Amino acid sequence: MKRTHTCGQLNEKNIGKKVLLQGWVAKRRDHGNLIFIDLRDRYGITQVVFNPKDSKDAHKEAEKLGKEFVVQIEGKVSKRPGGTENKDISTGKVELNATSLEILNKAETPLPIELDKHLLAGEDQRLKYRFLDLRRPELQKKIVLRHRLVKSFRDYFDKQKFVEIETPILAKSTPEGARDYLVPSRVQPGKFFALPQSPQLFKQILMVSGFDRYMQIVKCFRDEDLRADRQPEFTQVDLEMSFVEPEDIYELIEGAMKQVFKDTLGVAVKTPFPKLSFEEAMNTYGSDKPDTRFELKLVDVTEEMKGTEFGIFNSTIKSGGSIKALKVEKGCEKFSKKDVDKLTEVAKLYKAKGLMSVWVKGKEIESQIAKFLPEKTVKALLDKTKAKRNDLILIVADKWETACNSIGYVRLAVAAKLDLIDKSKYNFLWVVDFPLLEWNDDEQRYTAMHHPFTSPLDSDLEFLDSAPEKAKAKAYDIVLNGSEIGGGSIRIHRGDVQEKMFKALGISKAEAESKFGFLLSAFKYGAPPHGGIALGLDRIATIMTDSDSIREVIAFPKNKASISLMDNAPSEVSEKQLKELSLKLDIEKAPETKK
């Protein structure tokens, strides 16, 4: 390489030395006789000065420079004049006095997007020109941190005697969760591969094969609606172990988090992580992935609301539902009626019928439901919530899960409004004792809360035949700052138990054989007890970099409509390609827009 140093390397030790730098012109400033540029590469920025006294040719060539030109500059390092140092960059005490300049490549102007963080274009425009967007130092730092995160995970699990094994990308479609991405086979017309939603079946096969500690940094694919923490293709730190109990998984993952946070951020993570049951998490925080960086705990007031004249409360209690309250203390004065209306919309977004607001005025209340609540009910409500004068109580009455979930999101909205979240904290916890199954109203059957290979608690095995809704799972999620960053379980390893599970899920023997036959076959030949977990690498990197979306820590992400705007994928293919795959499209084309 011609360059002697990077643009983030020079310091006072290099003063007087002749160096050669290569990089991009980030900024150009013409001060009459002197021309200054900020030369950038991924390591940093160096200020370069073109002075005709040092080189008339270099100075003349510098007059042609524009933003994002690629250049090669030779010169002598000097100390910046007093008062002109830049404390924000590592090279801020020195500058390069250019003696030669070669323009290696020009950039068209104006640029389609600005790279200055204060002048950022909209996200879709930045994704379209991702090759420019990725030059931004803020984004490059996030991608580099992700690299260090991956390396730290690999180093940790290697020391723990895990073997990284690649599993197939072209696999069998076994849809029991999100929709699969399908890949048509050319050599087997009419048949399809599926891109894996996870390597679940293969890693269980590896346990049967005797690889007792498997890991993989693996791409997974799910055709589902997108949001800030989802992409159609995402990356997991995937693990499976034989002869383990949940406590072994907890200890292993806590050690991993301790290591990677130290390696990548220099942050000390305290272990062991606290544990909450699914019911505790929902009842206390209104979420199975609670953010515990702030208080605002929910209070169940179902018992206290009995016997009122308010129809919604009475019908909720009669149908076996719950009434959940959230008391807001400090900062209530910041809530206008319009703000409370916005909170009501949040509750409704998560399927609640409404949100009741109660302002505490001493022993009395001010509320749209005040006339329906007798004095003893008001007293019981204030006692249970420990509310004081000027506090605000927010209430949802609905089915238990809906009431918890909807007011849980209200809790987050309140915390954001009052700035209650300590962004410097990294709060981990385990959520355990999940229900094994959940009822699906659309399909009118039970579905697996995690996946159909999750083992029930030994004590709940009997419920699979008689009362599936009562069965708890040997499942666990790891949560960080209100985001589920991983989930796993101890797996079913016995054929008879797996058969009971399929029966509870309404999966016939023929369907089970068709979808999962190769795994069931493996179980017949000595499957060890095993369990595992998958960690969301993108989500962890998002939290570590304090990003708003996982798109910021993925080099080439899709947008919210699942489109890669840079290369315009997905795109149409030729009739020839379709014919080779024995495919014929049957799509109604949208009518052309009239000009």
TAQUIDA-V272108 format. One record per helix or strand of 2 or more residues. SS is the DSSP state (a for helix, b for strand). FROM is the first residue (numbers start at 0). TO is the last residue. If there is no record, write none. Layout:
ss = (SS & SS)
from = (FROM & FROM)
to = (TO & TO)
//
This chain:
ss = (a & b & b & b & a & b & b & a & a & a & a & b & b & b & b & a & b & b & a & b & a & b & a & b & a & a & b & b & a & a & b & a & b & b & b & a & a & a & b & b & b & a & a & b & a & a & a)
from = (11 & 17 & 33 & 43 & 55 & 69 & 93 & 116 & 122 & 129 & 136 & 162 & 169 & 180 & 191 & 199 & 212 & 232 & 245 & 273 & 277 & 297 & 310 & 321 & 331 & 336 & 355 & 363 & 369 & 374 & 391 & 399 & 427 & 436 & 444 & 457 & 462 & 467 & 471 & 474 & 482 & 494 & 508 & 529 & 536 & 549 & 574)
to = (13 & 30 & 40 & 50 & 61 & 78 & 104 & 118 & 127 & 132 & 158 & 163 & 170 & 183 & 194 & 207 & 220 & 241 & 264 & 276 & 284 & 299 & 317 & 327 & 333 & 348 & 360 & 366 & 371 & 384 & 397 & 417 & 431 & 439 & 447 & 459 & 465 & 469 & 472 & 479 & 490 & 503 & 522 & 535 & 543 & 552 & 579)
//
